[in-house]
Amino acid sequence: VGDPQLATLATVCGVVFLGGLVKGTAGFGYAIVSTAVLATLFSPTVAVVVMILPMLAGNIRLLGELERTEIPRCLARFWPYLLGAAVGTLAGMALLGRIPRPVLAPGLGLFTLAYVVATQPWVALPGEAWVHARCFRPGTAAKLGMGLVSGIVFGATNAAVQVVAYLDSLDLDRQTFVGVLAMILVGISLLRLAAAWGLGLFAAGDATPVTLVGLSAFAAVPGLVGVAAGQRLRKRLAERTITAGALLLLTVIGVKLLVDGIGGL
């Protein structure tokens, strides 16, 4: 009989590698792919917490997609969004420990499917133009508001659909999109690490803080390998193939989470 701890570690590494592969290829989906799959194995709180360090490491790597000269310019352009996201992330992390598991699991499935619907490029959604006109304005107040909403959802679920939708509205090229998304997620992931420790989230379930921190740190390694493999794969695939593959995978995961979550109510 195999060691259950080794089996768990291998499963986590495999899941995080898959999420990193999607992230490196498409530029998005790392958190939601890995968190959604892990949430079918552990509690959603544990899944969110375990992904903090892999996400941080993966996004630091993808910062290389931005030229150094572009970073100050991007910071000057996106600082209101970053500020709002930081405040919202703290609020979302505080909510994470208070949301009941039977609610959080199907909720994560819904967010995953919402992510797919919001990021798919083929069908215009009813009211999409109205939302973009009012929520994705270039002004400081709009950026602060969008950042706040994005941070709350991201802090509680790891779902970055609002961040992706916001950057998509700016019509950035794929390389700049990947780099700016990484810059934003690095900033709020550093904040999440401190908040998770301060709020005691690394003691979720029966685990000790050292155990979950160690698991999160160890999982960062296969995540980085997945991101690197995805970056190479991205150069060989057409843009529409990348998008379709990532969204199909997310749809399957979202439906499974939703069905399992509803069945457990």
Accessible surface in RSA format (square Angstrom, percent):
REM  Atomic radii and reference values for relative SASA: ProtOr
REM  Chains: A
REM  Algorithm: Lee & Richards
REM  Probe-radius: 1.40
REM  Slices: 20
REM RES _ NUM      All-atoms   Total-Side   Main-Chain    Non-polar    All polar
REM                ABS   REL    ABS   REL    ABS   REL    ABS   REL    ABS   REL
RES VAL A   1   202.00 132.9 119.41 108.1  82.58 199.0 131.42 114.2  70.57 191.4
RES GLY A   2    61.79  76.2   0.00   N/A  61.79  76.2  41.33 113.4  20.46  45.8
RES ASP A   3    68.80  48.2  53.98  53.7  14.82  35.1  22.15  52.1  46.65  46.5
RES PRO A   4   100.39  73.2  93.50  85.2   6.89  25.1  99.53  82.2   0.86   5.4
RES GLN A   5   144.43  80.8 136.08  99.5   8.35  19.9  45.85  97.6  98.58  74.8
RES LEU A   6   115.07  64.1 111.59  79.8   3.48   8.7 112.03  78.7   3.04   8.2
RES ALA A   7    58.65  53.9  48.19  74.4  10.46  23.8  57.05  80.3   1.60   4.2
RES THR A   8    52.23  37.1  47.06  47.7   5.17  12.3  26.03  35.0  26.20  39.6
RES LEU A   9    51.80  28.8  51.09  36.6   0.71   1.8  51.72  36.3   0.08   0.2
RES ALA A  10    65.94  60.6  50.32  77.7  15.62  35.5  57.79  81.4   8.15  21.6
RES THR A  11    58.86  41.9  49.40  50.1   9.47  22.6  32.60  43.8  26.27  39.7
RES VAL A  12     0.25   0.2   0.25   0.2   0.00   0.0   0.25   0.2   0.00   0.0
RES CYS A  13    23.42  17.7  22.74  25.4   0.68   1.6  15.98  40.5   7.44   8.0
RES GLY A  14    41.32  51.0   0.00   N/A  41.32  51.0  34.92  95.8   6.40  14.3
RES VAL A  15    15.63  10.3  13.26  12.0   2.37   5.7  14.99  13.0   0.64   1.7
RES VAL A  16     0.00   0.0   0.00   0.0   0.00   0.0   0.00   0.0   0.00   0.0
RES PHE A  17    72.85  36.4  72.85  45.1   0.00   0.0  72.85  44.2   0.00   0.0
RES LEU A  18    61.12  34.0  61.04  43.7   0.07   0.2  61.12  42.9   0.00   0.0
RES GLY A  19     0.00   0.0   0.00   N/A   0.00   0.0   0.00   0.0   0.00   0.0
RES GLY A  20     0.00   0.0   0.00   N/A   0.00   0.0   0.00   0.0   0.00   0.0
RES LEU A  21    47.88  26.7  47.87  34.2   0.01   0.0  47.87  33.6   0.01   0.0
RES VAL A  22    13.42   8.8   9.67   8.8   3.74   9.0  13.42  11.7   0.00   0.0
RES LYS A  23     2.51   1.2   2.51   1.5   0.00   0.0   0.85   0.8   1.66   1.8
RES GLY A  24     0.00   0.0   0.00   N/A   0.00   0.0   0.00   0.0   0.00   0.0
RES THR A  25    12.24   8.7  12.24  12.4   0.00   0.0  11.59  15.6   0.65   1.0
RES ALA A  26     0.65   0.6   0.65   1.0   0.00   0.0   0.65   0.9   0.00   0.0
RES GLY A  27     0.00   0.0   0.00   N/A   0.00   0.0   0.00   0.0   0.00   0.0
RES PHE A  28    11.60   5.8  10.30   6.4   1.30   3.4  11.60   7.0   0.00   0.0
RES GLY A  29     6.36   7.8   0.00   N/A   6.36   7.8   0.97   2.7   5.39  12.1
RES TYR A  30     4.95   2.3   4.14   2.4   0.82   2.1   4.02   3.0   0.93   1.1
RES ALA A  31     7.75   7.1   5.81   9.0   1.94   4.4   5.81   8.2   1.94   5.1
RES ILE A  32     1.89   1.1   1.05   0.8   0.84   2.0   1.05   0.8   0.84   2.3
RES VAL A  33     0.00   0.0   0.00   0.0   0.00   0.0   0.00   0.0   0.00   0.0
RES SER A  34     0.00   0.0   0.00   0.0   0.00   0.0   0.00   0.0   0.00   0.0
RES THR A  35     0.00   0.0   0.00   0.0   0.00   0.0   0.00   0.0   0.00   0.0
RES ALA A  36     0.00   0.0   0.00   0.0   0.00   0.0   0.00   0.0   0.00   0.0
RES VAL A  37    33.67  22.2  32.72  29.6   0.96   2.3  33.67  29.3   0.00   0.0
RES LEU A  38     0.53   0.3   0.53   0.4   0.00   0.0   0.53   0.4   0.00   0.0
RES ALA A  39     5.73   5.3   0.00   0.0   5.73  13.0   0.00   0.0   5.73  15.2
RES THR A  40    48.46  34.5  12.51  12.7  35.95  85.7  14.29  19.2  34.17  51.7
RES LEU A  41    89.80  50.0  58.21  41.6  31.59  79.4  62.28  43.7  27.52  74.1
RES PHE A  42    51.47  25.8  44.93  27.8   6.54  17.0  51.47  31.2   0.00   0.0
RES SER A  43    26.85  22.7  22.96  30.6   3.89   9.0  21.15  45.0   5.70   8.0
RES PRO A  44     1.08   0.8   1.08   1.0   0.00   0.0   1.08   0.9   0.00   0.0
RES THR A  45    23.66  16.8  23.66  24.0   0.00   0.0   9.90  13.3  13.76  20.8
RES VAL A  46    16.80  11.1  16.80  15.2   0.00   0.0  16.80  14.6   0.00   0.0
RES ALA A  47     0.14   0.1   0.00   0.0   0.14   0.3   0.14   0.2   0.00   0.0
RES VAL A  48     0.89   0.6   0.89   0.8   0.00   0.0   0.89   0.8   0.00   0.0
RES VAL A  49     0.00   0.0   0.00   0.0   0.00   0.0   0.00   0.0   0.00   0.0
RES VAL A  50     1.32   0.9   1.32   1.2   0.00   0.0   1.32   1.1   0.00   0.0
RES MET A  51     0.00   0.0   0.00   0.0   0.00   0.0   0.00   0.0   0.00   0.0
RES ILE A  52     0.00   0.0   0.00   0.0   0.00   0.0   0.00   0.0   0.00   0.0
RES LEU A  53    31.93  17.8  30.63  21.9   1.30   3.3  30.63  21.5   1.30   3.5
RES PRO A  54     0.54   0.4   0.00   0.0   0.54   2.0   0.00   0.0   0.54   3.4
RES MET A  55     1.18   0.6   1.18   0.8   0.00   0.0   1.18   1.0   0.00   0.0
RES LEU A  56    16.50   9.2  16.50  11.8   0.00   0.0  16.50  11.6   0.00   0.0
RES ALA A  57    23.63  21.7  17.07  26.4   6.55  14.9  21.52  30.3   2.11   5.6
RES GLY A  58     0.15   0.2   0.00   N/A   0.15   0.2   0.11   0.3   0.05   0.1
RES ASN A  59     1.37   0.9   1.37   1.3   0.00   0.0   0.00   0.0   1.37   1.3
RES ILE A  60    91.13  51.9  84.52  63.0   6.61  15.9  84.52  60.9   6.61  17.9
RES ARG A  61   112.13  47.1  93.67  47.7  18.47  44.0  23.83  32.6  88.30  53.5
RES LEU A  62     0.00   0.0   0.00   0.0   0.00   0.0   0.00   0.0   0.00   0.0
RES LEU A  63    42.41  23.6  40.11  28.7   2.30   5.8  40.40  28.4   2.02   5.4
RES GLY A  64    66.53  82.0   0.00   N/A  66.53  82.0  38.51 105.7  28.02  62.8
RES GLU A  65    25.12  14.4  18.79  14.2   6.33  15.1   6.00  11.6  19.12  15.6
RES LEU A  66     7.47   4.2   0.07   0.1   7.40  18.6   0.19   0.1   7.28  19.6
RES GLU A  67   106.53  61.2 103.18  78.1   3.35   8.0  32.74  63.3  73.79  60.2
RES ARG A  68   216.24  90.8 205.48 104.7  10.76  25.6  75.72 103.5 140.52  85.2
RES THR A  69   119.08  84.7  98.55  99.9  20.53  48.9  87.85 118.0  31.22  47.2
RES GLU A  70    42.92  24.6  42.69  32.3   0.23   0.5   9.65  18.7  33.28  27.2
RES ILE A  71    53.27  30.3  53.27  39.7   0.00   0.0  53.27  38.4   0.00   0.0
RES PRO A  72    85.66  62.4  76.61  69.8   9.05  32.9  80.60  66.5   5.06  31.5
RES ARG A  73   132.26  55.5 123.63  63.0   8.63  20.5  72.72  99.4  59.54  36.1
RES CYS A  74     4.25   3.2   4.10   4.6   0.15   0.3   0.15   0.4   4.10   4.4
RES LEU A  75    78.78  43.9  77.97  55.8   0.81   2.0  78.25  55.0   0.53   1.4
RES ALA A  76    71.84  66.1  49.92  77.0  21.92  49.9  58.04  81.7  13.80  36.5
RES ARG A  77    97.02  40.7  87.43  44.6   9.59  22.8  35.10  48.0  61.92  37.5
RES PHE A  78     1.88   0.9   1.88   1.2   0.00   0.0   1.88   1.1   0.00   0.0
RES TRP A  79   130.30  52.3 128.35  62.1   1.95   4.6 105.82  56.4  24.48  39.7
RES PRO A  80     4.05   3.0   4.05   3.7   0.00   0.0   4.05   3.3   0.00   0.0
RES TYR A  81     0.00   0.0   0.00   0.0   0.00   0.0   0.00   0.0   0.00   0.0
RES LEU A  82    31.85  17.7  29.44  21.1   2.41   6.1  29.74  20.9   2.12   5.7
RES LEU A  83    93.06  51.8  88.25  63.1   4.80  12.1  92.58  65.0   0.48   1.3
RES GLY A  84     4.50   5.5   0.00   N/A   4.50   5.5   4.50  12.3   0.00   0.0
RES ALA A  85     0.09   0.1   0.09   0.1   0.00   0.0   0.09   0.1   0.00   0.0
RES ALA A  86    28.17  25.9  28.05  43.3   0.12   0.3  28.17  39.7   0.00   0.0
RES VAL A  87    82.76  54.5  80.61  73.0   2.15   5.2  81.09  70.5   1.67   4.5
RES GLY A  88     0.00   0.0   0.00   N/A   0.00   0.0   0.00   0.0   0.00   0.0
RES THR A  89     0.00   0.0   0.00   0.0   0.00   0.0   0.00   0.0   0.00   0.0
RES LEU A  90    83.74  46.6  79.24  56.7   4.50  11.3  79.67  56.0   4.07  10.9
RES ALA A  91    44.12  40.6  33.62  51.9  10.49  23.9  42.52  59.9   1.60   4.2
RES GLY A  92     0.00   0.0   0.00   N/A   0.00   0.0   0.00   0.0   0.00   0.0
RES MET A  93     0.78   0.4   0.00   0.0   0.78   1.9   0.00   0.0   0.78   1.0
RES ALA A  94    33.32  30.6  30.81  47.6   2.51   5.7  31.55  44.4   1.77   4.7
RES LEU A  95    83.54  46.5  83.54  59.8   0.00   0.0  83.54  58.7   0.00   0.0
RES LEU A  96     0.64   0.4   0.00   0.0   0.64   1.6   0.00   0.0   0.64   1.7
RES GLY A  97    53.45  65.9   0.00   N/A  53.45  65.9  19.14  52.5  34.30  76.8
RES ARG A  98   179.56  75.4 150.39  76.7  29.17  69.5  64.99  88.8 114.57  69.4
RES ILE A  99    49.34  28.1  37.83  28.2  11.51  27.7  39.89  28.7   9.44  25.6
RES PRO A 100    79.33  57.8  67.87  61.9  11.46  41.7  79.33  65.5   0.00   0.0
RES ARG A 101   130.33  54.7 122.20  62.3   8.12  19.3  45.12  61.7  85.20  51.6
RES PRO A 102    66.78  48.7  59.37  54.1   7.41  26.9  66.78  55.1   0.00   0.0
RES VAL A 103    87.01  57.3  82.88  75.0   4.13   9.9  85.18  74.0   1.84   5.0
RES LEU A 104     8.91   5.0   7.72   5.5   1.18   3.0   8.91   6.3   0.00   0.0
RES ALA A 105    14.51  13.3  14.51  22.4   0.00   0.0  14.51  20.4   0.00   0.0
RES PRO A 106    14.30  10.4  14.30  13.0   0.00   0.0  14.30  11.8   0.00   0.0
RES GLY A 107    20.35  25.1   0.00   N/A  20.35  25.1  19.52  53.6   0.83   1.9
RES LEU A 108     1.00   0.6   0.95   0.7   0.05   0.1   0.95   0.7   0.05   0.1
RES GLY A 109     0.00   0.0   0.00   N/A   0.00   0.0   0.00   0.0   0.00   0.0
RES LEU A 110   102.96  57.3  99.82  71.4   3.14   7.9 100.07  70.3   2.88   7.8
RES PHE A 111    66.58  33.3  66.01  40.9   0.57   1.5  66.49  40.3   0.09   0.3
RES THR A 112     0.00   0.0   0.00   0.0   0.00   0.0   0.00   0.0   0.00   0.0
RES LEU A 113    39.42  22.0  38.97  27.9   0.45   1.1  39.19  27.5   0.23   0.6
RES ALA A 114    47.14  43.3  38.89  60.0   8.25  18.8  44.93  63.3   2.22   5.9
RES TYR A 115     2.17   1.0   2.17   1.2   0.00   0.0   1.19   0.9   0.98   1.2
RES VAL A 116    19.11  12.6  19.11  17.3   0.00   0.0  19.11  16.6   0.00   0.0
RES VAL A 117    74.30  48.9  73.01  66.1   1.29   3.1  74.07  64.4   0.23   0.6
RES ALA A 118    44.72  41.1  23.20  35.8  21.52  49.0  24.17  34.0  20.55  54.4
RES THR A 119    14.23  10.1   1.79   1.8  12.43  29.6   2.98   4.0  11.25  17.0
RES GLN A 120    30.58  17.1  20.64  15.1   9.94  23.7  15.69  33.4  14.89  11.3
RES PRO A 121    89.33  65.1  48.18  43.9  41.15 149.6  59.78  49.4  29.55 183.7
RES TRP A 122   145.04  58.2 110.51  53.5  34.53  81.1  95.84  51.1  49.20  79.8
RES VAL A 123    98.87  65.1  91.36  82.7   7.51  18.1  94.99  82.5   3.88  10.5
RES ALA A 124    88.05  81.0  62.41  96.3  25.63  58.3  66.48  93.6  21.56  57.1
RES LEU A 125    58.32  32.5  51.66  37.0   6.67  16.8  51.66  36.3   6.67  17.9
RES PRO A 126   135.26  98.6 101.46  92.5  33.80 122.9 114.33  94.4  20.93 130.1
RES GLY A 127    44.00  54.3   0.00   N/A  44.00  54.3  30.03  82.4  13.96  31.3
RES GLU A 128    63.35  36.4  57.61  43.6   5.74  13.7  23.38  45.2  39.97  32.6
RES ALA A 129    83.95  77.2  69.19 106.8  14.76  33.6  76.66 108.0   7.29  19.3
RES TRP A 130   147.64  59.2 140.92  68.2   6.72  15.8 131.20  70.0  16.43  26.7
RES VAL A 131    61.61  40.5  61.61  55.8   0.00   0.0  61.61  53.5   0.00   0.0
RES HIS A 132    60.10  32.8  54.63  38.0   5.47  14.0  35.51  36.6  24.59  28.6
RES ALA A 133    59.47  54.7  38.08  58.8  21.39  48.7  50.38  71.0   9.09  24.1
RES ARG A 134   110.53  46.4  95.74  48.8  14.79  35.2  21.25  29.0  89.28  54.1
RES CYS A 135    46.95  35.5  41.83  46.7   5.12  12.0   6.47  16.4  40.48  43.7
RES PHE A 136    30.80  15.4  13.03   8.1  17.78  46.3  13.27   8.0  17.53  50.2
RES ARG A 137   126.17  53.0 122.33  62.4   3.84   9.1  33.75  46.1  92.43  56.0
RES PRO A 138   119.26  86.9 103.28  94.2  15.97  58.1 109.29  90.2   9.97  61.9
RES GLY A 139    36.97  45.6   0.00   N/A  36.97  45.6  35.92  98.6   1.05   2.4
RES THR A 140    69.25  49.3  62.01  62.9   7.23  17.2  30.95  41.6  38.30  57.9
RES ALA A 141    83.12  76.4  68.99 106.5  14.12  32.1  72.08 101.5  11.03  29.2
RES ALA A 142    21.87  20.1   7.25  11.2  14.62  33.2  19.17  27.0   2.70   7.1
RES LYS A 143    26.35  12.9  25.98  15.9   0.37   0.9   6.03   5.4  20.32  21.6
RES LEU A 144    61.19  34.1  59.71  42.7   1.48   3.7  59.90  42.1   1.29   3.5
RES GLY A 145    34.85  43.0   0.00   N/A  34.85  43.0  34.09  93.6   0.76   1.7
RES MET A 146    23.93  12.4  22.38  14.8   1.55   3.7   9.81   8.3  14.12  18.7
RES GLY A 147     0.00   0.0   0.00   N/A   0.00   0.0   0.00   0.0   0.00   0.0
RES LEU A 148    72.72  40.5  72.72  52.0   0.00   0.0  72.72  51.1   0.00   0.0
RES VAL A 149    76.09  50.1  75.50  68.4   0.59   1.4  76.05  66.1   0.04   0.1
RES SER A 150     1.23   1.0   0.51   0.7   0.72   1.7   0.72   1.5   0.51   0.7
RES GLY A 151     0.00   0.0   0.00   N/A   0.00   0.0   0.00   0.0   0.00   0.0
RES ILE A 152    59.59  33.9  59.59  44.4   0.00   0.0  59.59  42.9   0.00   0.0
RES VAL A 153    19.15  12.6  16.57  15.0   2.58   6.2  19.15  16.6   0.00   0.0
RES PHE A 154     0.11   0.1   0.11   0.1   0.00   0.0   0.11   0.1   0.00   0.0
RES GLY A 155     0.00   0.0   0.00   N/A   0.00   0.0   0.00   0.0   0.00   0.0
RES ALA A 156     7.39   6.8   7.39  11.4   0.00   0.0   7.39  10.4   0.00   0.0
RES THR A 157     5.19   3.7   4.62   4.7   0.56   1.3   5.19   7.0   0.00   0.0
RES ASN A 158     0.00   0.0   0.00   0.0   0.00   0.0   0.00   0.0   0.00   0.0
RES ALA A 159     0.07   0.1   0.00   0.0   0.07   0.2   0.00   0.0   0.07   0.2
RES ALA A 160     8.93   8.2   7.82  12.1   1.12   2.5   8.24  11.6   0.69   1.8
RES VAL A 161    11.23   7.4  11.23  10.2   0.00   0.0  11.23   9.8   0.00   0.0
RES GLN A 162    31.93  17.9  30.44  22.2   1.49   3.5  15.78  33.6  16.15  12.2
RES VAL A 163     0.35   0.2   0.35   0.3   0.00   0.0   0.35   0.3   0.00   0.0
RES VAL A 164     0.98   0.6   0.98   0.9   0.00   0.0   0.98   0.9   0.00   0.0
RES ALA A 165    19.58  18.0  16.99  26.2   2.59   5.9  19.28  27.1   0.30   0.8
RES TYR A 166     4.10   1.9   4.10   2.3   0.00   0.0   2.51   1.9   1.59   2.0
RES LEU A 167     0.15   0.1   0.00   0.0   0.15   0.4   0.00   0.0   0.15   0.4
RES ASP A 168    68.91  48.3  55.03  54.8  13.88  32.8  23.99  56.5  44.92  44.8
RES SER A 169    33.86  28.6   4.04   5.4  29.82  68.7  11.27  24.0  22.59  31.6
RES LEU A 170    48.12  26.8  27.69  19.8  20.43  51.4  32.56  22.9  15.56  41.9
RES ASP A 171   131.20  91.9  98.77  98.3  32.44  76.7  35.84  84.3  95.37  95.1
RES LEU A 172    41.90  23.3  16.44  11.8  25.46  64.0  19.64  13.8  22.26  59.9
RES ASP A 173    89.19  62.5  73.66  73.3  15.53  36.7  51.53 121.3  37.67  37.6
RES ARG A 174    54.52  22.9  43.12  22.0  11.41  27.2  28.28  38.7  26.24  15.9
RES GLN A 175    90.06  50.4  87.35  63.8   2.71   6.5  19.45  41.4  70.61  53.6
RES THR A 176    24.94  17.7  24.44  24.8   0.50   1.2  12.64  17.0  12.30  18.6
RES PHE A 177    10.80   5.4  10.80   6.7   0.00   0.0  10.80   6.5   0.00   0.0
RES VAL A 178     0.00   0.0   0.00   0.0   0.00   0.0   0.00   0.0   0.00   0.0
RES GLY A 179     0.00   0.0   0.00   N/A   0.00   0.0   0.00   0.0   0.00   0.0
RES VAL A 180     0.82   0.5   0.82   0.7   0.00   0.0   0.82   0.7   0.00   0.0
RES LEU A 181     1.43   0.8   1.43   1.0   0.00   0.0   1.43   1.0   0.00   0.0
RES ALA A 182     0.00   0.0   0.00   0.0   0.00   0.0   0.00   0.0   0.00   0.0
RES MET A 183    16.23   8.4  12.03   8.0   4.20  10.0  12.36  10.5   3.87   5.1
RES ILE A 184     0.00   0.0   0.00   0.0   0.00   0.0   0.00   0.0   0.00   0.0
RES LEU A 185     8.52   4.7   8.52   6.1   0.00   0.0   8.52   6.0   0.00   0.0
RES VAL A 186    18.12  11.9  18.12  16.4   0.00   0.0  18.12  15.7   0.00   0.0
RES GLY A 187    34.82  42.9   0.00   N/A  34.82  42.9  25.68  70.5   9.14  20.5
RES ILE A 188     3.23   1.8   2.86   2.1   0.36   0.9   3.23   2.3   0.00   0.0
RES SER A 189     0.00   0.0   0.00   0.0   0.00   0.0   0.00   0.0   0.00   0.0
RES LEU A 190    96.93  54.0  89.52  64.0   7.41  18.6  89.86  63.1   7.08  19.0
RES LEU A 191    52.88  29.4  48.18  34.5   4.69  11.8  52.26  36.7   0.62   1.7
RES ARG A 192     0.00   0.0   0.00   0.0   0.00   0.0   0.00   0.0   0.00   0.0
RES LEU A 193    52.62  29.3  52.43  37.5   0.19   0.5  52.43  36.8   0.19   0.5
RES ALA A 194    67.61  62.2  51.24  79.1  16.38  37.3  60.20  84.8   7.41  19.6
RES ALA A 195    12.21  11.2   1.93   3.0  10.28  23.4  11.84  16.7   0.37   1.0
RES ALA A 196     0.00   0.0   0.00   0.0   0.00   0.0   0.00   0.0   0.00   0.0
RES TRP A 197   144.03  57.8 133.50  64.6  10.53  24.7 104.11  55.5  39.92  64.8
RES GLY A 198    67.25  82.9   0.00   N/A  67.25  82.9  34.78  95.4  32.47  72.7
RES LEU A 199    86.86  48.4  58.70  42.0  28.17  70.8  63.26  44.4  23.60  63.5
RES GLY A 200    41.22  50.8   0.00   N/A  41.22  50.8  29.86  81.9  11.36  25.5
RES LEU A 201    13.03   7.3  12.13   8.7   0.90   2.3  13.03   9.2   0.00   0.0
RES PHE A 202     1.91   1.0   1.91   1.2   0.00   0.0   1.91   1.2   0.00   0.0
RES ALA A 203    46.71  43.0  32.26  49.8  14.45  32.9  32.47  45.7  14.24  37.7
RES ALA A 204    15.16  13.9   5.09   7.9  10.06  22.9  14.89  21.0   0.27   0.7
RES GLY A 205    66.41  81.9   0.00   N/A  66.41  81.9  33.95  93.2  32.46  72.7
RES ASP A 206   155.93 109.2 118.22 117.7  37.71  89.2  42.44  99.9 113.49 113.2
RES ALA A 207    30.45  28.0  14.23  22.0  16.22  36.9  21.91  30.9   8.54  22.6
RES THR A 208    74.20  52.8  72.20  73.2   2.00   4.8  69.25  93.0   4.95   7.5
RES PRO A 209    50.81  37.0  50.81  46.3   0.00   0.0  50.81  42.0   0.00   0.0
RES VAL A 210   116.76  76.8 113.45 102.7   3.31   8.0 115.32 100.2   1.44   3.9
RES THR A 211    77.63  55.2  67.47  68.4  10.16  24.2  53.38  71.7  24.25  36.7
RES LEU A 212     5.49   3.1   5.49   3.9   0.00   0.0   5.49   3.9   0.00   0.0
RES VAL A 213    43.44  28.6  43.44  39.3   0.00   0.0  43.44  37.7   0.00   0.0
RES GLY A 214    37.54  46.3   0.00   N/A  37.54  46.3  33.21  91.1   4.33   9.7
RES LEU A 215    30.81  17.2  25.20  18.0   5.61  14.1  28.84  20.3   1.97   5.3
RES SER A 216     0.00   0.0   0.00   0.0   0.00   0.0   0.00   0.0   0.00   0.0
RES ALA A 217    48.82  44.9  39.70  61.3   9.12  20.7  41.73  58.8   7.08  18.8
RES PHE A 218   105.98  53.0 100.27  62.1   5.71  14.9 105.50  64.0   0.48   1.4
RES ALA A 219     0.18   0.2   0.14   0.2   0.05   0.1   0.18   0.3   0.00   0.0
RES ALA A 220    11.69  10.7  11.56  17.8   0.13   0.3  11.56  16.3   0.13   0.3
RES VAL A 221    91.28  60.1  90.94  82.3   0.33   0.8  91.12  79.2   0.16   0.4
RES PRO A 222    21.77  15.9  18.84  17.2   2.94  10.7  21.77  18.0   0.00   0.0
RES GLY A 223     0.00   0.0   0.00   N/A   0.00   0.0   0.00   0.0   0.00   0.0
RES LEU A 224    63.16  35.2  61.10  43.7   2.06   5.2  61.45  43.2   1.71   4.6
RES VAL A 225    84.32  55.5  80.29  72.7   4.03   9.7  83.92  72.9   0.41   1.1
RES GLY A 226     0.00   0.0   0.00   N/A   0.00   0.0   0.00   0.0   0.00   0.0
RES VAL A 227     0.00   0.0   0.00   0.0   0.00   0.0   0.00   0.0   0.00   0.0
RES ALA A 228    16.55  15.2  15.75  24.3   0.80   1.8  15.75  22.2   0.80   2.1
RES ALA A 229    25.43  23.4  21.31  32.9   4.12   9.4  22.06  31.1   3.37   8.9
RES GLY A 230     0.00   0.0   0.00   N/A   0.00   0.0   0.00   0.0   0.00   0.0
RES GLN A 231    32.69  18.3  31.30  22.9   1.39   3.3  12.62  26.9  20.07  15.2
RES ARG A 232   145.05  60.9 142.75  72.8   2.29   5.5  61.21  83.6  83.84  50.8
RES LEU A 233    66.82  37.2  63.97  45.8   2.85   7.2  66.43  46.7   0.40   1.1
RES ARG A 234    37.31  15.7  31.01  15.8   6.30  15.0  15.43  21.1  21.88  13.3
RES LYS A 235   178.67  87.2 138.44  84.9  40.23  95.8  93.24  83.9  85.43  91.0
RES ARG A 236   198.96  83.5 162.61  82.9  36.35  86.5  53.35  72.9 145.61  88.2
RES LEU A 237    66.82  37.2  51.24  36.7  15.58  39.2  54.10  38.0  12.72  34.2
RES ALA A 238    56.82  52.2  39.61  61.1  17.21  39.2  50.10  70.6   6.73  17.8
RES GLU A 239    89.49  51.4  81.93  62.0   7.56  18.0  56.79 109.8  32.70  26.7
RES ARG A 240   189.29  79.5 181.78  92.7   7.50  17.9  62.41  85.3 126.88  76.9
RES THR A 241    69.89  49.7  62.26  63.1   7.62  18.2  46.17  62.0  23.72  35.9
RES ILE A 242     7.84   4.5   2.28   1.7   5.56  13.4   5.88   4.2   1.96   5.3
RES THR A 243    14.87  10.6  14.86  15.1   0.01   0.0   8.21  11.0   6.65  10.1
RES ALA A 244    44.01  40.5  39.43  60.8   4.58  10.4  40.73  57.4   3.27   8.7
RES GLY A 245    40.55  50.0   0.00   N/A  40.55  50.0  33.79  92.7   6.76  15.1
RES ALA A 246     8.59   7.9   2.86   4.4   5.74  13.1   6.09   8.6   2.50   6.6
RES LEU A 247     6.24   3.5   5.98   4.3   0.26   0.7   6.24   4.4   0.00   0.0
RES LEU A 248   121.96  67.9 117.36  84.0   4.60  11.6 121.16  85.1   0.80   2.2
RES LEU A 249    50.84  28.3  47.22  33.8   3.62   9.1  50.48  35.5   0.36   1.0
RES LEU A 250     0.00   0.0   0.00   0.0   0.00   0.0   0.00   0.0   0.00   0.0
RES THR A 251    45.78  32.6  45.78  46.4   0.00   0.0  39.74  53.4   6.04   9.1
RES VAL A 252    90.30  59.4  84.95  76.9   5.34  12.9  88.93  77.3   1.37   3.7
RES ILE A 253    14.34   8.2  11.93   8.9   2.42   5.8  14.16  10.2   0.19   0.5
RES GLY A 254     0.00   0.0   0.00   N/A   0.00   0.0   0.00   0.0   0.00   0.0
RES VAL A 255    71.65  47.1  71.39  64.6   0.26   0.6  71.65  62.3   0.00   0.0
RES LYS A 256   109.46  53.4 103.58  63.6   5.87  14.0  73.73  66.4  35.73  38.1
RES LEU A 257     3.12   1.7   3.05   2.2   0.07   0.2   3.05   2.1   0.07   0.2
RES LEU A 258    36.93  20.6  36.93  26.4   0.00   0.0  36.93  25.9   0.00   0.0
RES VAL A 259    92.37  60.8  87.92  79.6   4.44  10.7  89.78  78.0   2.59   7.0
RES ASP A 260    68.73  48.1  52.53  52.3  16.20  38.3  29.26  68.9  39.47  39.4
RES GLY A 261     7.93   9.8   0.00   N/A   7.93   9.8   6.18  17.0   1.76   3.9
RES ILE A 262    99.14  56.4  92.26  68.7   6.88  16.6  92.26  66.4   6.88  18.7
RES GLY A 263    67.95  83.8   0.00   N/A  67.95  83.8  37.72 103.5  30.23  67.7
RES GLY A 264    62.06  76.5   0.00   N/A  62.06  76.5  34.93  95.8  27.14  60.8
RES LEU A 265   132.67  73.9  70.85  50.7  61.82 155.4  99.45  69.8  33.22  89.4
END  Absolute sums over single chains surface
CHAIN  1 A    11909.0       9616.5       2292.5       8503.6       3405.3
END  Absolute sums over all chains
TOTAL         11909.0       9616.5       2292.5       8503.6       3405.3
